[in-house]
Amino acid sequence: TSFANCLYSWLCSQARAAHTFDSAGVCNYWPSLILMTLCPCLTLFFLNSFSNLNENLGGRKKDCCSGLICSLCCSCCVIAQDAEALDLTTGV
């Protein structure tokens, strides 16, 4: 992943994730930002495991177990992976 995506995912994780969710068409920016601020792990788990986020970014939907473990143990890594996939999909 790029340095910028890693940095934003670690320092500004709510905004970085909300941008990805909005750009991938699974949730608008402001509701995503509010959800990621109030309950980040649950939001990340739900959108990665039960929405079309990963398919829209060129990947496969995560199963419940791996989605939960990744969201709880290393949420900034999941956010960085999704951001990188968005950049690759859109050609940024």
Disulfide bonds with the S-S distance in Angstrom:
Cys74-Cys77 2.16
